[in-house]
Amino acid sequence: MVKVLFVQGNYDISSPEQNSAWMPIALVELATFIREKGHEVKILDRNLHPDNSILLQTLKNFQPDIVGMTCYTSRVIADVKFVSKTVKENSNALVLIGGIHATLEPKSLLDYPYIDYIVRGEGEYPLLEICEILEKRKDNKNILKLKNVNYNELRPVINLQDLPIPDYDLIEVKKYPIATFYTSRGCPGRCRFCYNQGRALRFYNTDKVISMITGVLDKYHIREFTLADDNFANLSERTTRICNALSKYNNIFHIFLRVDQTHDKVMRNLKHAGCWAIQFGFESGSQRVLDFIHKDVTVQQNINAIKQCKKYHIFVDGSFMVGLPTENVKEMNETVNFIKKYKPDAVDIKVYKPYPSTELYEYAIKNNSLKKPQSLEDWELFCDLKEGEPNLSNIPTPLLLKTVNELSKTSSKIYFKKALLLMANGHFHYTIFKTKRILQNLMGLRANEQKTRKV
């Protein structure tokens, strides 16, 4: 038996008290799979327990053979570095890093001296094979021969039907503001700004999904939750079955959805099941920009999605980006006018930032408008860039920043007015969670304005 400690890094160790933790479902899935194969597992979420003494005490008490972390291109890199160093200095455990950043930028992590191996792609079977090597006390050099490890070839994607139901008892469910569930992996979209492009869309076994969600709802008496798939619903029988099962509960939930899936049947099913809010990636009010980023939808479909939500009395949570490569002032104003005219209930608008190995990232590198980070420290600073740096669009930076700041403030005022109504209707956890994120964004905008004035 091998002991595996999974650590969810702190989203932002510079201000942990501001964090609103999401359930580390990827780690729950991994831990459940590894435990079913006979190994001992534990999950430590440093967003819930940022005190470093807790990490040290866990290492001492649990004495893991492996410490695994997930890393994405964000400020979590700082904590990945800290935890890796702490583990190597206070235990004999191997340090393994997986996740999106490990998959797309393995060299940056492998060059860091306190990381032993990285696991690219889906981690269930590579991690299991590493456990078997340690359990049989084989030479650790055998790890370097495994698929998905370091720069080695990736194995075929997993058949999700074969995976066990994630065990939510592995985490402190009640300490999270929103319960989170996934019913699929991958995305049907091909957006040029997204790392998920090209990842095969697969679905978990529908019976297992229903059993997982209803089991957690029953056990923990959860009122609100999120179905966090990139695109949860469509016209499939699977969506209908899940919605029918959820309709038997007096619960409310939030989903993410493509605008081209807001068919009447889908919306009726969602509303009947308890869906009260949908987040859409509208991205832009310019058709030319939507086409450029391969969104594969029209502005009219964006409009129709808002109208469908209003028809079925579902809250519209709109996500937008400005400052995209090739975007000009006229096109940015089309987005501004879209927001003002069609009035989503909540608006999250940000300046575009490139993420590694996406098409737009490579486009920016090729056009010499972006310099590629060369080390993990560079990536950490890259993640910490303020709004508008770098500005990859044809929009003057002061105007870009001013537009985002003004829209964010206006939409925040609108949301705060609606927040009281939402809470009156029982949407406590989501409203508090969303309010925290908006306040954090406003604080960032204020700091950015001060920096701009100094410049």
N, C-alpha and C positions, 0 to 999 in steps of 0.2 A: 504493500500500500504506500502511495506517495501522498504527501500533504501539499495542497495547493492553496495559496492565499491569493485571492483576487482583490486588487486594490483599484477603486475608482478614484482617479486623481481629482484634486480640487480644481474647479473651473477657473478660479482666479485667486491664487494664494495671496495676492496683494490686498484683497478685500473680501475675505471669506464670509464675513458677517452679512454681505449683501446677496449671497447666493441663494437661489431658489432651486433646490436640487431636483433633478429628474431621476426617476428610478433607473439604475444601471442594468437595463434588461439584457443587454448583450452579455454581461457578466453572469447574470442569473441563468441564461441559457447555457453558457459554457460550463458553469459550475454544476448545474443539474446533470448535464451529459457526463461529465467526468466522474461525478459521484456515483452515477448509475453503473459505471464501469469498475467500481470498487475502491475508489480513492477518496480521501478525506478532503473536504473543501471548506473554505470560509471566505466571506466577502466583507471588506472594509470600505465604506464610502467616506472619503475624506471631505465631502461636502457636508455630511452630517456630523463628522468627527474630525474637524481640522486640527485639533490639538496634537502636536507631534508626539507627545508622551503616549498617546493612545496607540500610534503606529509602533513605537518602540515596545510597548507592553504587549501588543499583539504578536510581534515577532518573537518576543521572549517566551510567551505562553504557548503559542501555537507551534513554533519551531518549524516553519514550512521548508519543504524541499524546493519549491518553486514559488516565486511571486510573479504574478501576471498582471499587466496593466493594459488598458486600451488607450490609444493616443490618436487624437485628431488634430488638425491644423488649427489650433486655438491657443489660448493662454494656459490650457491644461499642460502644455509642454513644460512649463516651469515646474509643475508639481511632479510630472513624470521624471524629470531630472533629479529633483530632491529625493523622491521616494527611492529611486534606483540607487542613488548614492548611500542613502540611509540603510537600505537592505544589505548592500555589499559590505558596509562597515560594521553591521551589527548581527549578521547571520551568515550561514553558509549556503543560502538559497541561490538558485539560478534566477536571474532576472529576465523575463520574457516580455516583449512589448508587441501588441497587436493593434488592430484598428486601421482606420483609413490612412492616417499619416504614415504608419508603418508600411502599409501596402503601396502607397504612392511615392514615398520618399524614404526608402529603407536606409540609404547610406547615411543620412543625417543622424539617425538613431544608432546605427552600428558603429559610427565613429565616436560615440559617447562612451567613455571607458567603463562605466558602471552597468552597461547593458550587455547581457551575454548573447541573446539571440532575439531576432524579430520574427514574427509569424505573419505572413502576408495572406490576404484573402480570409476565407472562413477558417476559424481556428479549432473547431471541435476535434477533427481527426489528427491534425499535426500535434496538438497538445496531448491527446491520448497516447500517441506514439512516443512522445518525449517522456511521459509518465512511465510507459512500459520500459523504456531504456534505463531510466533511473531505478525502477523497481527491480530489474534484473541485474543491476549493477554493471551494465555494459559500459564500454568506453564512451564518454560523452561526445567524442568525435563523430559517433554514429548519428548524432543529432544533425550534424552538418549535411548529412546525406538525404534528409527527409524533404519531401516536396512541401512547398509553402514556407520553408525555413530560409531566412536570409534572402539570397538572390535565386534560390532554386525554382524550378518549374512549379507552376500552380496546378493542383489537381482539379478534376471536374467539380462543379458546384454540388453542394449537398442536396440530396433528396429530402426535403423538409418533412415528408410524411414519416420518415424513420426516426425523427427526433422525439424525445420524451417531452411531456408537458413541463414547462418551466416551473420550478418550485419557488413560489414567492416567500415561503418561510425562511429562505436564505437571506432575506433583507428585512429591514425594519419598516414594514409596509406603512404603518400608521405615522411615521415621521416624515413622509413625503407629502407635499401639498396636493399632488395629483397622482392617482394610480395610472400606470401606463401599460398598454398591451400592444403587441405586434401580431398581426395575422398573416404577414407575408414578408418576403425579403425582395429587394430590387425595386425597379421602377419602370413603367412603360414609356416614360419620356426620354427625350434625347437632348435635353437642354445643354447648351455649350458651356454654361457656367457651373455645371453640377458634376461632382465626382461620381454620382450614381449612374451616369450615362453608360449604357452597355451592360449593366449588371442584370443578369437574367431575372425576370420577374417570376417568383415562385410563391406558392401558398402553402401554409401549414394545413394539416388535416383539419377539415371543418369541424368534425366531432370533437377533436382535441381542443380546438380554439374555443368552442362553446363551453366545454368542460372547464378549461382554464379560467376563462373570464367569469363565468357564473360561480365557480368554486371560490375565487378570490372575493367576489362581491358578497357571497354568503358568509364566508369566514370572518371577513374584516368589516362587514356592515358598511361598505363603501357606497357613498351617494354619488360622487362625481368621478369620472375617469376620462382618459384620452385613448383613442385608437390611433396610434402614431404612425401607421403605414404612410408612405409617401402618397399613396392614392388608395384609400380604403375601399370605396364602394364603386360598383358598376352594375350592369344589368344581369349579372350572373346569378345562378341559383344559390351559390355560396353566400353572396351578400344578403339575399332574401332570407336564408336560413339563419344566419347570425342575427339579423335584425329581428326576426320573429322570436328568437330565443331571448333577446334583450328586452323585447317589448313586454315580457312577463314581469319585469322588474320596474320598480318606481325609481329609476335612476336617470341621470342626465350625463351626456358625454359630448366630447369635442372630437372632430376628425380633421384630416387633411384630404383635400380632394382636388382633382383637375377640373377645370371649368367645363370641359367637354363631357363630363359625366353627370351633369345635373339634370338628367331625364326625370320626367314626372314620376315614373315608377320608383326610381332610386330615391328621390326626395321624399316621396310618401313613406317608403320603407324606413328611411332614416328618422323622419319625424315620429313615426309610430313607435320606433325603438327607443326614443328618448334623446336623439341628437338635437342639441340646442345651438351649437356653433360649428361653423366650418371655416377653416383657414384655406384660402386660395392663394396660389402664387400668381397674382395678376402680372407682376413684374413691371409692365409698362403700358401706357396709354397710346403708344405709337405702334402702328402695324409694321412699319419698316424695322423697328427695333425688335419686336416680337419675332419677326422672320429671321433677323440676323442671329438671334440667340437660339434659333430652332425650337421655339416654344410649341410650335405646331398647333396654335390656336389663333383665333382672330380677336380683335378688340370687341367685336359684336358678341362673341361667345363669352368674353369677360362680363359684358353688360348683362347678357342673358342670365349668367350665374347669379349675379346680384338680384335680378328680378325674381328668379326662382326662389332664392332664399327669402325674399320679402313675401312672396306668395305663400310659402309654407311656414312663415314666422320663425325662420332660423337666422341666428346672429351671423353677420358677415365679418370675418376677420381677414383683412386684405394685406398681402405682403407685396412690396414694391421695391424696385432698385432704380437708381438714377446714376449717371456717370459711367455707363457701360461703354466699352470701346466703340468708337465711331459715332456715339450719340452726340447730337448737337442741342443747342438751346431750344430750338423750335420743338424738337421731340421731347425734351424734358418738360416743356410747358404743356405738351399733350397729356403727359402723365398727371401733371398738376390739375389740369382742367377735368380730366377723367375723375379724379378723386373728389373735386369740388362738385361736379355735376351728379355723380351717381352715389356718393356718400356711403361708403362702406361703414359699418358700425365701429370698426377699429381699423387703424392703419399703422402698419409697421413699414416705414420707408427708410432706406439706408443707401449710402453711397456704395457702389459696387466694389468689392474686393476680390481679387483673383485667388483661387485655391489651386494647389499643385496638381499638375497632370490633367487639368480640365482643358477643353479646347480653347477657351478664351485666355487661359493662363499661357498656353503655348503661343497663342496669337500675339499676346503682349510681349512675350520674350522675343519672338521672331521680328516684331516691329520695333524692337529696341526701346519700348516704352516701360519696360519692367526689367529689373536686374534680379536674376535668380539667387536666392539665399544659398550659401555654400556650407553652412554648418547648422547644428541644432540651435546654437545661440542666435544665429541669423534668423532662423525660422521663428524663434521665440519673439524677436523684435519685429519680424514681419507681421506676426499676429497682433502685435500691440500698436500697429499703425493707427493713427487717428483718422477720423473721417476725411476723405478727400486726398489721402496720401498713400499711394500715388494716385493721381487723377489720370485715368486712362482714356477719358472722353475728350470731346472737342468743346466742352463747356468750361468757361473760366472758373477756376477753383473758388474764388470768393462767392460767385453767384451760385455755384453748386452747393456750397456749405450753407449759404443763406436760405436757399430753397428748402433743403432738407430740414434745417432747424425750424423754419416757420411752419412747415407742414406737420412736423412732429409735435410742436407745441399746440397747434390747432387741433389735431386729431386727439391729443392727450386730453384736452379740455372736453372734447365731445365724449370721449370714453369715460372720463371721471363722472360726468353727468349720468351716463348710462349705468355706471358701476353700482350706483345706489339702487337703481331699478333691478339690476341683475341680482344683487344680494337680497333684495326684498322677495325675489322669486326663488330663492334657495341656492343660487350659484355662488356659494361662499368661497370654496377652495380655489376654483378657477379665477374668480374675480380678484382675490387677494394675490394669487400667483401672477396674473397679468398686470395688476397694479404695481407690484414690485418691479417687474421688468420695465414698465414704462417709466417709473421713477428713476431707475438706474440709467435708462437711455437719456432722460432729461438731464441728469447729472453729468453724463458724458458730453452732451451738447453744450452745457454751460462751460465745462472745462475747455472744450474745443473753441468756443467763442472767445474766451479769455486769451487762448493761445493765438488765435487769428488776429485779435486786436494788437497783441504785442508785436507780431510780425509786421 
